[in-house]
Amino acid sequence: MTPMAVGRRWTQWAGWCLLAMLSVCAAFGPHWVGLDPHTQDLSQSLRPPDAMHWLGTDVYGRSVLARLCHASRLSMGLALLASLTAVAVGASLGVLAAWRPHGAASLLDGVADTVLSVPGLLLVLMVSTLAPGEHAPLYAGLTLVLWVEPYRVCTVVSRPVLAGPGVQASRLLGLGMVHTLRHHLWPALSPLLSTLLALGTAQAVLAMAALGFIGVGLHPPTAELGLLMTEALPHHEEAPWLMAAPVAWLCLLVLAMLLLRPDSSNAAVGPPGGNR
């Protein structure tokens, strides 16, 4: 293994560790903090960080740490669900397109190109307008945008595997589709799917934060990363810690994405569906 390959491997491990740390904080942070993110106490308004409130309080006296932990859980949970669905659907359709290149592939390629022709955030916004402020349309919109990349990756990887001598020998021996999927396609696809899942989750979090920041995502008083930044913006001079907490969390998430990408030097990070 070359020194460059070793360095790249350690870089990806660092990205996985950072993403795991953020996921653990999102999953268990609300339980560790033990504070209600919606409880208001105007006497504690814009309190700076101290022993009781590690990240201070917002203009309504709510704990910034509690709201950040609950916002992380909501954003990571909804993003992970959307990414899981998108990877499952995209991978299944990608294998189908590789298996039937003269039938399903043309139709699926056309659908994927149509989805990519619309900016990702706009597509998510269009779907979420069916029920503004609700979780289900936002999940559906994110899934609709995120499935294209797993589909294309799995199609490209599956075609040479299915045309290879191992699969051809399996067919001559009368082994069925399940054998091909388990012993030939899954070993080739599983490392890619795990990375696509992590990147899709991070991209979905960024998309939700962007929609929340411009006021077209989830609605207050929901604790969501974009809403936290929107609420903190009018007080950025007198209470900079309000903006610092969600921005730092998103910066760490973007860093994890960059470390996980196959070529971080040429990576472009952004919301799903953007120019890549």
Backbone bond lengths (Angstrom), bond angles and torsions (degrees), N, CA, C in turn:
res aa  C-N    CA-C-N  psi(-1)  N-CA   C-N-CA  omega(-1)  CA-C   N-CA-C  phi
1 M - - - 1.469 - - 1.528 108.93 -
2 T 1.329 116.74 129.48 1.453 121.34 -177.33 1.534 110.68 -72.52
3 P 1.349 117.01 158.10 1.470 118.89 176.94 1.521 112.83 -57.97
4 M 1.342 117.47 -35.52 1.460 119.88 178.97 1.526 110.67 -64.98
5 A 1.347 116.13 -40.73 1.463 119.53 179.09 1.517 111.28 -66.55
6 V 1.336 116.13 -38.94 1.464 119.64 178.13 1.526 110.41 -64.04
7 G 1.343 116.18 -44.51 1.460 119.67 178.18 1.515 112.12 -62.07
8 R 1.344 116.66 -40.25 1.463 119.86 179.13 1.523 110.70 -65.10
9 R 1.347 115.75 -37.75 1.468 119.30 179.81 1.523 110.67 -64.56
10 W 1.341 116.84 -43.52 1.457 119.78 179.02 1.532 111.22 -66.74
11 T 1.327 116.70 -33.76 1.460 120.07 177.45 1.524 110.95 -64.07
12 Q 1.330 116.92 -42.83 1.452 119.97 178.14 1.524 111.53 -66.44
13 W 1.317 116.88 -37.15 1.466 119.78 176.65 1.528 109.83 -62.76
14 A 1.323 116.96 -40.06 1.465 120.15 177.40 1.526 110.54 -62.72
15 G 1.332 116.68 -40.59 1.459 119.89 177.37 1.517 112.28 -63.60
16 W 1.337 116.68 -42.78 1.464 119.85 177.87 1.525 111.14 -63.21
17 C 1.331 116.95 -41.71 1.467 120.26 -179.95 1.531 110.95 -64.10
18 L 1.330 116.53 -42.68 1.459 120.08 179.35 1.517 110.83 -64.83
19 L 1.337 116.76 -42.60 1.458 119.90 179.22 1.527 110.72 -66.25
20 A 1.345 116.86 -37.75 1.466 120.25 177.14 1.524 110.94 -64.29
21 M 1.336 116.88 -40.02 1.465 120.25 179.00 1.528 110.50 -62.58
22 L 1.331 117.12 -44.35 1.462 120.31 178.23 1.524 111.34 -63.95
23 S 1.335 116.53 -37.71 1.460 120.18 179.85 1.522 111.44 -67.33
24 V 1.339 116.52 -40.57 1.467 120.00 178.36 1.526 110.39 -64.54
25 C 1.318 116.51 -42.77 1.466 119.89 178.13 1.521 110.89 -62.74
26 A 1.334 116.69 -38.96 1.459 119.44 179.04 1.526 111.57 -68.41
27 A 1.334 116.75 -37.02 1.463 120.14 -176.43 1.526 112.29 -76.31
28 F 1.336 116.83 -42.60 1.465 120.39 -172.32 1.523 114.03 -111.05
29 G 1.338 117.23 -8.27 1.457 120.01 -178.72 1.513 114.36 -56.99
30 P 1.361 118.54 -46.84 1.467 118.07 179.14 1.523 113.35 -58.14
31 H 1.336 116.91 -35.94 1.464 119.69 178.76 1.521 110.79 -69.95
32 W 1.326 117.36 -39.62 1.470 120.35 -179.39 1.527 110.96 -67.57
33 V 1.316 117.10 -41.49 1.459 120.24 -178.40 1.526 110.70 -69.35
34 G 1.317 116.64 -45.57 1.457 121.19 176.22 1.515 115.37 70.50
35 L 1.330 118.85 21.42 1.466 122.10 179.88 1.522 109.56 -115.28
36 D 1.319 115.36 147.09 1.458 120.94 177.91 1.529 108.95 -77.61
37 P 1.328 118.05 122.17 1.471 119.26 -178.27 1.520 113.76 -71.97
38 H 1.339 117.83 -10.05 1.458 120.54 -176.92 1.523 113.37 -106.17
39 T 1.331 118.27 -6.35 1.461 121.09 -178.59 1.527 110.04 -71.73
40 Q 1.330 116.39 123.40 1.464 121.60 -178.07 1.526 110.91 -101.36
41 D 1.320 114.61 142.78 1.467 121.92 175.59 1.525 106.92 -146.38
42 L 1.330 116.38 94.13 1.458 120.42 -173.90 1.517 112.55 -63.96
43 S 1.322 118.62 -20.33 1.467 120.45 176.50 1.527 111.75 -69.78
44 Q 1.348 117.69 -17.41 1.461 122.52 178.86 1.537 111.44 -105.11
45 S 1.322 117.80 20.09 1.456 121.30 -175.34 1.531 112.27 -61.96
46 L 1.346 115.06 133.26 1.472 123.49 176.36 1.534 111.66 51.98
47 R 1.298 115.45 43.91 1.466 120.45 177.45 1.517 108.84 -79.11
48 P 1.327 118.95 131.78 1.467 120.27 -179.42 1.529 111.29 -69.73
49 P 1.319 117.78 165.40 1.466 120.28 179.62 1.526 112.04 -58.01
50 D 1.333 115.07 135.79 1.456 120.96 177.65 1.525 108.13 -150.17
51 A 1.333 116.73 -169.08 1.459 121.02 -176.68 1.520 112.39 -65.87
52 M 1.331 117.71 -31.27 1.463 120.81 -179.13 1.528 111.45 -82.40
53 H 1.314 117.12 -42.91 1.461 122.24 179.51 1.529 107.45 -120.73
54 W 1.320 115.60 99.48 1.465 120.90 -171.83 1.523 112.51 -62.99
55 L 1.316 117.34 -30.04 1.467 121.20 179.64 1.523 111.56 -113.05
56 G 1.327 117.18 15.89 1.449 121.21 178.93 1.519 112.58 78.87
57 T 1.320 115.91 -167.92 1.463 122.10 179.15 1.521 109.31 -128.33
58 D 1.341 114.76 161.21 1.461 118.98 179.59 1.526 110.32 -92.18
59 V 1.313 116.52 -168.87 1.462 120.66 -174.07 1.527 112.02 -66.23
60 Y 1.325 118.19 -22.27 1.453 121.98 177.91 1.531 112.43 -96.20
61 G 1.310 117.40 6.63 1.448 120.94 179.61 1.513 114.13 79.42
62 R 1.311 117.95 13.46 1.465 121.08 179.05 1.528 110.24 -83.84
63 S 1.324 116.48 145.95 1.457 121.36 -178.98 1.533 110.18 -66.77
64 V 1.325 117.05 122.89 1.463 121.10 178.81 1.520 110.54 -66.84
65 L 1.338 117.31 -37.38 1.465 120.53 179.34 1.527 110.45 -64.35
66 A 1.324 117.25 -43.28 1.465 119.92 179.20 1.518 111.00 -63.74
67 R 1.321 116.86 -42.97 1.463 119.96 -179.61 1.526 110.84 -68.18
68 L 1.330 117.16 -37.32 1.461 119.82 178.15 1.524 110.84 -65.05
69 C 1.329 117.85 -42.63 1.465 120.61 179.72 1.523 111.28 -64.02
70 H 1.332 117.15 -44.92 1.459 119.66 178.58 1.532 111.44 -67.94
71 A 1.338 116.79 -36.64 1.468 119.59 176.81 1.525 110.73 -64.56
72 S 1.325 116.67 -39.71 1.467 120.16 178.46 1.518 111.03 -64.30
73 R 1.350 116.15 -41.41 1.469 119.11 178.77 1.524 110.72 -63.20
74 L 1.334 116.74 -45.95 1.459 119.91 -179.39 1.526 110.73 -63.18
75 S 1.328 116.87 -48.24 1.462 120.17 -176.31 1.523 111.20 -65.96
76 M 1.338 117.31 -47.31 1.460 120.11 -178.72 1.524 111.19 -67.78
77 G 1.341 117.30 -38.73 1.459 119.57 -179.25 1.515 112.25 -65.51
78 L 1.330 116.52 -49.69 1.458 119.97 -179.74 1.526 111.03 -66.46
79 A 1.328 116.78 -38.75 1.467 120.46 179.08 1.528 111.22 -66.92
80 L 1.336 117.02 -40.22 1.465 120.17 179.04 1.515 110.76 -65.38
81 L 1.317 117.35 -41.24 1.461 120.20 178.50 1.524 110.81 -62.58
82 A 1.333 116.67 -44.46 1.461 120.18 178.66 1.526 111.24 -64.52
83 S 1.332 116.47 -40.43 1.463 119.74 -179.23 1.527 111.80 -68.84
84 L 1.336 116.72 -40.36 1.469 120.10 176.33 1.522 110.70 -59.12
85 T 1.317 116.77 -46.57 1.459 120.27 179.44 1.521 111.05 -63.20
86 A 1.328 116.20 -43.59 1.465 120.03 -177.98 1.526 111.32 -65.14
87 V 1.340 117.31 -41.92 1.462 120.11 -179.94 1.530 110.50 -67.07
88 A 1.333 116.74 -41.10 1.463 119.46 178.96 1.527 111.24 -63.35
89 V 1.330 116.23 -46.75 1.473 120.10 -179.66 1.529 110.33 -67.71
90 G 1.338 116.37 -46.92 1.460 119.45 -177.89 1.516 112.75 -63.27
91 A 1.335 117.34 -41.98 1.464 120.17 179.55 1.520 111.16 -66.02
92 S 1.328 116.99 -41.88 1.466 119.85 179.78 1.531 111.02 -63.32
93 L 1.323 116.33 -44.76 1.459 119.36 179.51 1.526 111.34 -68.88
94 G 1.341 117.00 -33.41 1.459 119.84 177.36 1.519 112.37 -64.82
95 V 1.323 116.47 -42.60 1.469 120.05 176.88 1.524 110.39 -65.40
96 L 1.340 116.50 -39.99 1.470 119.90 177.54 1.519 111.34 -62.22
97 A 1.333 117.21 -42.73 1.468 120.01 178.96 1.518 111.85 -65.29
98 A 1.336 117.59 -36.13 1.465 120.19 177.59 1.518 111.30 -71.78
99 W 1.333 116.20 -32.90 1.460 120.48 -178.66 1.532 111.49 -75.38
100 R 1.332 116.80 -34.36 1.465 122.07 -179.90 1.533 108.85 -122.70
101 P 1.336 117.11 71.17 1.468 120.10 -172.66 1.525 114.50 -66.05
102 H 1.310 118.60 -20.24 1.468 120.32 -175.16 1.520 111.89 -100.33
103 G 1.323 119.03 -2.52 1.450 120.67 -179.75 1.508 112.18 -121.05
104 A 1.322 114.85 -76.92 1.460 120.14 -175.02 1.522 112.52 -68.30
105 A 1.333 117.38 -30.04 1.463 120.55 -173.89 1.525 111.63 -60.14
106 S 1.327 117.47 -45.57 1.462 120.46 -177.30 1.525 111.28 -63.00
107 L 1.322 116.46 -43.68 1.460 120.36 179.75 1.524 111.06 -65.15
108 L 1.340 117.37 -46.27 1.459 120.91 -178.25 1.525 111.72 -67.53
109 D 1.328 116.64 -36.72 1.467 119.17 176.18 1.526 111.07 -62.65
110 G 1.320 116.47 -38.90 1.459 119.68 177.79 1.521 112.33 -65.44
111 V 1.332 116.70 -41.15 1.463 120.14 177.88 1.530 110.22 -64.28
112 A 1.348 116.34 -43.95 1.463 119.94 179.64 1.525 111.52 -62.36
113 D 1.332 116.90 -41.99 1.468 120.01 178.19 1.524 111.01 -64.29
114 T 1.321 117.12 -35.92 1.465 120.32 178.34 1.521 111.19 -65.21
115 V 1.333 116.33 -42.47 1.466 120.00 178.29 1.521 110.52 -63.64
116 L 1.328 117.23 -42.14 1.460 120.95 -179.19 1.521 112.64 -69.47
117 S 1.320 117.54 -21.25 1.475 119.76 -178.76 1.526 111.89 -73.03
118 V 1.329 117.08 -15.52 1.468 121.54 178.96 1.525 108.24 -104.71
119 P 1.336 119.07 130.92 1.473 119.68 176.79 1.521 111.34 -53.71
120 G 1.331 115.54 137.97 1.454 120.44 -172.50 1.513 113.99 -58.32
121 L 1.337 116.81 -47.88 1.456 119.89 -179.08 1.520 111.55 -62.90
122 L 1.338 116.88 -36.52 1.462 120.19 178.39 1.518 110.77 -65.70
123 L 1.328 116.64 -39.52 1.463 120.16 179.66 1.533 110.56 -66.30
124 V 1.335 116.87 -43.28 1.465 120.34 177.09 1.527 110.13 -62.04
125 L 1.319 116.68 -41.49 1.458 121.08 179.64 1.519 111.30 -63.88
126 M 1.331 117.13 -40.70 1.460 120.72 180.00 1.522 111.06 -62.49
127 V 1.325 116.70 -41.39 1.468 120.06 179.82 1.522 110.79 -71.35
128 S 1.341 116.83 -41.29 1.464 119.95 -177.16 1.524 112.91 -68.37
129 T 1.331 118.13 -18.60 1.465 120.08 177.68 1.527 112.36 -69.76
130 L 1.336 117.42 -11.91 1.462 119.79 176.59 1.524 111.30 -63.36
131 A 1.344 115.94 -31.94 1.473 121.42 176.65 1.519 106.72 -150.58
132 P 1.332 118.10 83.76 1.470 121.10 -175.14 1.520 112.54 -57.41
133 G 1.325 114.70 135.18 1.456 120.61 177.49 1.508 114.76 82.48
134 E 1.340 118.92 -2.28 1.459 121.94 -179.81 1.528 110.70 -94.40
135 H 1.340 115.52 156.41 1.453 120.22 -176.53 1.532 112.54 -78.43
136 A 1.342 117.65 -38.40 1.459 120.85 -172.80 1.532 113.07 -61.33
137 P 1.344 120.16 -48.37 1.474 118.23 178.40 1.526 112.83 -64.14
138 L 1.323 116.94 -34.48 1.457 119.52 177.99 1.525 110.46 -65.18
139 Y 1.329 116.60 -42.35 1.477 121.41 175.84 1.524 110.85 -61.28
140 A 1.337 116.92 -44.51 1.460 120.15 -179.56 1.528 111.49 -63.84
141 G 1.329 116.58 -41.53 1.459 119.77 179.51 1.517 112.25 -64.74
142 L 1.334 117.37 -42.95 1.468 120.63 178.41 1.525 110.84 -63.07
143 T 1.330 116.42 -42.57 1.466 119.97 179.32 1.521 111.06 -62.85
144 L 1.326 115.91 -41.42 1.468 120.72 -179.46 1.522 111.43 -61.04
145 V 1.316 117.45 -34.15 1.462 121.10 -179.29 1.520 111.60 -81.81
146 L 1.331 117.12 -38.67 1.465 120.88 -169.23 1.525 114.63 -80.42
147 W 1.333 119.73 -16.22 1.459 120.08 -173.99 1.523 112.69 -72.97
148 V 1.317 118.38 -19.57 1.461 120.93 -172.00 1.528 111.78 -66.45
149 E 1.333 117.23 -45.07 1.466 119.45 -177.90 1.527 112.46 -63.37
150 P 1.359 120.39 -47.60 1.478 118.52 174.46 1.522 113.00 -59.74
151 Y 1.326 116.78 -35.82 1.463 119.59 178.48 1.520 111.00 -60.99
152 R 1.321 116.62 -49.13 1.473 119.46 -177.05 1.522 111.85 -67.45
153 V 1.323 116.57 -42.17 1.463 119.76 -179.89 1.526 110.41 -62.78
154 C 1.325 116.97 -46.71 1.465 120.41 -177.53 1.532 111.29 -67.63
155 T 1.319 117.24 -33.12 1.458 119.70 176.95 1.532 110.63 -64.85
156 V 1.319 116.23 -46.65 1.466 120.43 -178.34 1.527 111.32 -65.35
157 V 1.316 117.68 -39.62 1.462 121.10 -177.72 1.525 110.97 -75.52
158 S 1.320 117.59 -35.64 1.467 120.87 -174.54 1.521 112.84 -73.64
159 R 1.323 118.33 -32.51 1.465 120.14 -174.91 1.519 113.12 -60.46
160 P 1.344 120.37 -50.81 1.470 117.92 178.21 1.523 113.21 -66.86
161 V 1.331 117.14 -29.61 1.472 119.13 177.73 1.521 110.06 -66.32
162 L 1.331 116.85 -45.24 1.464 120.48 -179.35 1.523 112.12 -68.30
163 A 1.319 117.26 -26.65 1.470 120.64 178.12 1.519 112.60 -88.96
164 G 1.338 118.33 -2.77 1.451 122.42 -176.33 1.520 113.03 -75.88
165 P 1.329 116.28 166.56 1.482 120.13 -177.43 1.516 113.17 -65.68
166 G 1.355 117.81 -31.13 1.463 119.30 -179.30 1.520 112.42 -62.84
167 V 1.337 116.69 -45.17 1.461 120.49 179.32 1.523 110.28 -68.85
168 Q 1.327 117.52 -38.47 1.455 120.23 179.21 1.529 110.80 -63.74
169 A 1.328 116.36 -40.74 1.465 119.47 177.11 1.522 111.25 -64.93
170 S 1.337 116.64 -38.45 1.470 119.81 178.25 1.524 110.86 -62.72
171 R 1.305 116.66 -39.38 1.461 119.80 179.25 1.525 111.14 -67.15
172 L 1.332 117.31 -39.51 1.462 120.35 178.54 1.520 111.14 -64.70
173 L 1.319 116.44 -31.39 1.463 120.72 178.53 1.521 112.44 -81.33
174 G 1.312 117.24 -2.95 1.457 121.13 178.76 1.508 114.78 82.45
175 L 1.320 117.88 14.71 1.462 121.17 178.61 1.531 109.06 -76.68
176 G 1.305 115.97 142.28 1.453 120.51 -171.29 1.514 114.73 -88.76
177 M 1.340 113.37 -168.96 1.454 121.01 -176.51 1.523 111.86 -65.20
178 V 1.320 117.04 -37.66 1.463 120.39 -178.38 1.522 110.64 -61.31
179 H 1.326 117.39 -41.41 1.473 120.88 178.25 1.523 110.28 -62.96
180 T 1.322 116.80 -42.78 1.460 120.16 -179.98 1.521 111.34 -63.47
181 L 1.328 115.90 -43.21 1.456 119.15 179.70 1.521 111.63 -64.39
182 R 1.315 116.87 -42.98 1.464 120.22 -175.21 1.506 112.76 -74.24
183 H 1.302 119.07 -42.87 1.462 121.74 -170.33 1.525 114.26 -100.07
184 H 1.301 118.47 -13.28 1.464 119.98 -177.57 1.538 112.37 -121.62
185 L 1.325 117.16 -52.53 1.456 119.17 -175.99 1.531 112.69 -77.85
186 W 1.326 118.02 -44.42 1.453 119.63 -176.29 1.530 113.07 -60.65
187 P 1.355 120.52 -44.94 1.468 118.67 177.06 1.527 113.53 -59.89
188 A 1.327 117.48 -30.84 1.465 120.24 179.78 1.517 112.29 -79.96
189 L 1.329 117.16 -31.25 1.463 120.66 -173.45 1.529 113.98 -94.27
190 S 1.329 118.22 -29.23 1.466 119.87 -171.14 1.527 114.03 -58.92
191 P 1.360 120.58 -42.44 1.477 117.24 177.72 1.525 112.50 -63.25
192 L 1.327 116.95 -36.09 1.468 120.22 179.71 1.518 111.43 -70.23
193 L 1.323 116.99 -37.50 1.461 120.06 -177.22 1.528 111.22 -66.52
194 S 1.331 116.88 -37.50 1.462 119.22 179.25 1.530 110.94 -65.29
195 T 1.328 116.40 -40.66 1.465 119.43 177.64 1.530 111.38 -68.53
196 L 1.336 116.90 -41.52 1.462 120.47 177.68 1.516 111.32 -62.58
197 L 1.326 116.88 -36.19 1.461 120.40 178.29 1.526 110.95 -64.49
198 A 1.341 116.01 -44.82 1.466 119.50 179.52 1.522 111.25 -64.93
199 L 1.315 117.30 -45.15 1.461 120.48 -179.34 1.531 111.29 -66.80
200 G 1.330 116.87 -39.75 1.453 119.90 178.66 1.520 112.24 -64.00
201 T 1.342 116.31 -39.15 1.461 119.91 177.82 1.524 110.67 -63.72
202 A 1.318 116.37 -45.67 1.459 119.55 179.96 1.523 111.58 -64.43
203 Q 1.317 117.69 -40.74 1.460 120.57 178.44 1.527 111.51 -65.12
204 A 1.328 116.90 -37.54 1.461 119.94 178.27 1.521 111.31 -66.38
205 V 1.336 117.36 -38.08 1.465 120.30 176.56 1.520 110.40 -61.56
206 L 1.326 116.82 -44.54 1.463 120.43 178.69 1.533 111.23 -63.04
207 A 1.326 116.94 -39.59 1.465 119.75 179.13 1.517 110.97 -65.30
208 M 1.340 117.37 -42.96 1.466 120.33 178.31 1.524 110.89 -62.99
209 A 1.332 116.50 -41.20 1.464 119.66 178.94 1.523 111.17 -64.52
210 A 1.331 117.13 -39.65 1.462 120.27 179.00 1.530 111.11 -64.39
211 L 1.341 116.90 -42.75 1.460 119.82 179.14 1.526 111.06 -67.36
212 G 1.341 116.45 -39.58 1.458 119.02 178.14 1.509 112.48 -66.48
213 F 1.332 117.40 -34.93 1.461 121.14 -177.88 1.521 111.63 -66.90
214 I 1.333 117.06 -34.99 1.467 119.69 179.75 1.521 111.75 -91.89
215 G 1.342 117.15 5.32 1.448 120.92 171.91 1.505 116.46 82.18
216 V 1.339 118.41 20.42 1.469 120.41 -179.49 1.528 111.51 -120.53
217 G 1.321 117.42 11.51 1.456 120.81 177.32 1.512 110.75 -99.08
218 L 1.336 115.52 -130.71 1.453 120.64 176.01 1.525 109.83 -70.22
219 H 1.307 116.64 155.43 1.458 121.51 -173.53 1.525 111.50 -103.04
220 P 1.347 117.47 150.86 1.463 121.27 173.57 1.534 109.65 -60.66
221 P 1.359 117.52 153.15 1.474 127.61 5.63 1.520 114.29 -91.09
222 T 1.341 117.29 24.14 1.457 120.44 179.44 1.527 110.41 -57.09
223 A 1.332 115.74 136.29 1.458 120.76 176.42 1.534 108.51 -83.21
224 E 1.312 116.42 103.14 1.471 122.99 -179.37 1.519 107.73 -138.57
225 L 1.330 117.13 146.76 1.459 121.19 -170.17 1.521 112.03 -58.97
226 G 1.321 118.15 -45.82 1.454 120.07 179.38 1.512 112.26 -63.84
227 L 1.344 117.08 -39.36 1.458 120.51 177.61 1.523 111.43 -66.57
228 L 1.334 117.37 -35.96 1.462 120.08 177.38 1.530 110.37 -60.19
229 M 1.319 117.00 -41.56 1.458 119.60 179.74 1.528 111.42 -70.65
230 T 1.328 116.46 -37.21 1.468 119.43 177.60 1.516 111.16 -63.23
231 E 1.339 116.80 -43.45 1.460 120.90 179.34 1.526 111.81 -67.49
232 A 1.342 116.80 -30.22 1.461 119.82 -177.24 1.522 112.98 -83.04
233 L 1.327 117.75 -21.76 1.460 120.72 -173.11 1.525 114.09 -57.77
234 P 1.351 120.64 -43.23 1.476 118.63 179.93 1.526 113.82 -66.40
235 H 1.329 117.48 -13.77 1.473 120.74 -176.00 1.531 111.40 -117.72
236 H 1.337 117.14 25.94 1.457 119.59 -174.09 1.528 112.58 -68.02
237 E 1.312 118.51 -22.94 1.455 120.03 -179.70 1.526 111.76 -85.08
238 E 1.321 117.29 -45.91 1.461 120.16 -177.44 1.523 112.60 -82.02
239 A 1.341 118.35 -23.91 1.464 121.48 -178.77 1.523 109.18 -139.96
240 P 1.341 118.19 71.96 1.473 120.05 -176.79 1.516 114.01 -64.90
241 W 1.347 117.90 -19.76 1.464 119.86 -178.94 1.532 111.84 -67.06
242 L 1.332 116.78 -22.79 1.460 119.31 178.77 1.528 111.19 -63.23
243 M 1.322 116.52 -44.69 1.453 121.18 179.89 1.519 111.90 -78.33
244 A 1.326 117.30 -31.81 1.461 121.16 -174.33 1.519 112.19 -63.82
245 A 1.345 117.54 -38.92 1.462 120.31 -174.25 1.533 112.52 -63.75
246 P 1.353 121.28 -56.85 1.468 119.45 179.85 1.523 113.38 -67.05
247 V 1.334 116.84 -32.88 1.468 118.76 178.76 1.530 110.53 -66.12
248 A 1.337 117.43 -42.40 1.462 120.72 178.30 1.518 110.81 -62.59
249 W 1.330 117.25 -40.08 1.466 120.39 179.87 1.525 110.36 -63.40
250 L 1.335 116.92 -43.95 1.459 119.87 179.01 1.527 111.83 -67.95
251 C 1.327 117.26 -34.70 1.470 120.02 177.13 1.523 111.02 -63.68
252 L 1.328 117.09 -41.70 1.463 120.21 176.86 1.525 110.69 -63.65
253 L 1.326 116.85 -37.37 1.457 120.28 178.27 1.528 111.12 -65.69
254 V 1.322 117.07 -42.91 1.464 120.90 177.41 1.530 110.43 -63.43
255 L 1.328 117.55 -40.29 1.459 121.21 177.17 1.525 110.82 -60.28
256 A 1.335 116.75 -43.40 1.465 119.79 177.58 1.522 110.65 -61.18
257 M 1.346 117.90 -39.95 1.456 121.25 176.91 1.524 111.84 -60.66
258 L 1.320 115.94 -45.10 1.466 120.18 -179.06 1.525 111.17 -63.30
259 L 1.314 116.98 -37.89 1.464 120.32 -179.73 1.517 112.05 -71.55
260 L 1.324 116.57 -27.43 1.461 120.13 -177.43 1.525 112.89 -84.95
261 R 1.303 117.18 -22.08 1.466 119.30 -175.88 1.520 110.31 -65.57
262 P 1.350 117.49 146.64 1.466 120.42 -179.47 1.516 113.44 -56.63
263 D 1.327 117.75 -36.32 1.462 120.80 179.02 1.514 107.12 -134.24
264 S 1.350 116.78 91.25 1.454 120.11 -175.32 1.517 113.10 -67.52
265 S 1.329 117.70 -20.38 1.461 119.33 -178.57 1.516 112.14 -71.51
266 N 1.356 116.09 -24.89 1.457 119.28 -179.09 1.515 112.09 -113.14
267 A 1.323 116.81 14.98 1.457 120.34 -174.88 1.513 110.35 -78.70
268 A 1.304 114.64 142.87 1.464 121.59 173.37 1.502 107.51 -120.21
269 V 1.302 116.27 117.17 1.451 120.62 -175.72 1.509 109.04 -97.58
270 G 1.289 116.63 136.07 1.451 120.69 177.83 1.490 111.36 -174.26
271 P 1.308 117.06 178.33 1.451 120.84 178.01 1.511 110.62 -63.69
272 P 1.347 117.90 155.78 1.465 120.59 -178.07 1.503 111.40 -62.06
273 G 1.342 114.10 145.51 1.446 119.18 177.21 1.507 113.82 86.52
274 G 1.335 118.79 -3.39 1.446 120.69 179.59 1.508 110.62 -77.69
275 N 1.321 116.46 -177.61 1.457 120.87 179.20 1.506 109.89 -69.77
276 R 1.288 116.82 125.02 1.459 120.96 -178.05 1.512 108.71 -122.13
